[in-house]
Amino acid sequence: MADVGSDSAQEGGSEASTPSSSKRVTSLLSVMEISVTEPERRTGVTAINMKETYTVYLVETRITDMKSELLPETFTDETFSLWRRYSEFELLRNYLCVTYPAVVIPPLPEKKIHMMWQKLSGGEDKFDPDFIERRRAGLESFLLRVAAHGQLSQDKIFHCFLHLGENWKETVLATGYQNKMDSRLKTLNAQFRLKNPDRRFQDLKNYSSELEANIANLLKIRERLAERLYGIHKIHANYGRVFSEWSGIEKEMGDGLQSAGHFMDVYAASIDSMLEEEDTYADALKEYLYFADALRSICRKQELLQYEVEKLEDKLVYLKAQKEQMEQGGDVKSGFSLKGMTTKLFGADTPETRDKKIKLLEEQTQQTEEQLQAAKWELSTYIDRSLQDVERFKRQKVRDLREIFINYSIMQIKLCKKGISLWNNTKECFTKM
């Protein structure tokens, strides 16, 4: 996993322009250490008296600079620790998604694992110790990324998540976030077409799709390679068993065969720890697979804001046309309309009635112009903030993926060297026979 607590903390979210500038450090992570430890399995009763088994994680926080101006007033003690369920992490992320739509919100680790060797070994169980450990690391990474972000790290609900043991859920619900969440879901599912889509966000959608596709392909290739390596190493275990059994019936070659079998057994057993190390790199890649959804959410919000602007522009054009028509006498020049029909049936409006309608149209026009200006300002502000945070995300992505690929390469080199060493030792065993 990439070192979230260093480079990301230096950038300090959207305010940072140069990671190396100490004056730009504005994130909470610069004055605090956060860790998720000691996953514990518990059993409880649901609201409908159903027994359930779940896992809780100990969230520990340690203040490194109690005098810092960045430290919120609610952090009065140097250390905090409390237990959190995965569902509480989900609640925190949902709240952040709704409250900060212009920010690329970090994803949470997956709930299930779908790797071949893990299925064979029972790793698909959600209470499998290896899976729990990987989820713990993912949850810790999520908190570190939030704490390293200049804007997210200053959120009061996030602060409460770190130190408020009781009534934290009630605190979140009291913000009214659920109503915004429902509106956000409707927005994501809404279908509309823009007249003039913003090219920058069209490119961002394409970028997110390409990022997701490339990461998915990498994970598929990595999975196939891991399955093949797993099979090859386990074949060595067969060699080890054959050599060991053979050594029992050979006098002159017995010692050499026994030693060769031992080397084969050691090599076969080494694949388990190697795959565990590989899993950490896979999880880091999966994090960026899920980041694609966060990028698409940003694009969707921009589309909604622009759609509102275009609707108000159309409404303004309509109101001005209506006013102009009323000022010219209210006659319908062409086509059928209800207004034209009523005029023919009941006569034209009196000057007093026409003046009232014109005044009403002027008021509606002024109100719509004000709404349009506010909508344009909201759209412009959102575009600036979101694009700025997207650039921060891209810099973070480059650093993290570079580190992942380098470490994965080093691991594969070590694996190859171990294989060469094994067969050299086996060769010596056979030579001495």
Salt bridges, closest charged atoms under 4 A:
ASP7 OD2 - ARG399 NE 3.29
GLU11 OE1 - ARG395 NH2 3.03
GLU11 OE2 - ARG399 NH1 2.75
GLU33 OE2 - ARG62 NH2 2.94
GLU40 OE2 - ARG42 NE 2.87
GLU52 OE2 - ARG85 NH1 3.34
GLU88 OE2 - ARG84 NH1 2.98
GLU90 OE2 - LYS111 NZ 3.40
GLU110 OE2 - LYS286 NZ 2.73
GLU133 OE2 - ARG136 NH2 2.84
GLU140 OE1 - ARG136 NH1 3.32
ASP198 OD2 - ARG200 NH2 2.89
ASP203 OD1 - ARG199 NE 3.28
GLU212 OE2 - ARG296 NH2 3.19
ASP272 OD2 - LYS234 NZ 3.72
GLU278 OE1 - ARG222 NE 3.11
ASP279 OD2 - ARG134 NH1 3.69
ASP279 OD1 - ARG222 NH2 3.10
ASP283 OD1 - ARG134 NH2 2.47
GLU287 OE2 - ARG145 NE 2.67
ASP293 OD1 - ARG296 NH2 2.59
GLU303 OE2 - LYS205 NZ 2.81
GLU303 OE1 - ARG300 NH1 3.31
GLU308 OE2 - LYS311 NZ 3.81
GLU313 OE2 - LYS376 NZ 3.86
ASP314 OD1 - LYS195 NZ 2.62
GLU327 OE2 - LYS323 NZ 2.57
ASP349 OD2 - LYS339 NZ 3.96
ASP349 OD2 - LYS357 NZ 2.91
GLU362 OE2 - LYS323 NZ 3.91
GLU369 OE2 - LYS320 NZ 3.91
ASP389 OD1 - HIS149 NE2 2.62
ASP389 OD1 - ARG392 NE 2.91
ASP400 OD2 - ARG145 NH2 2.72
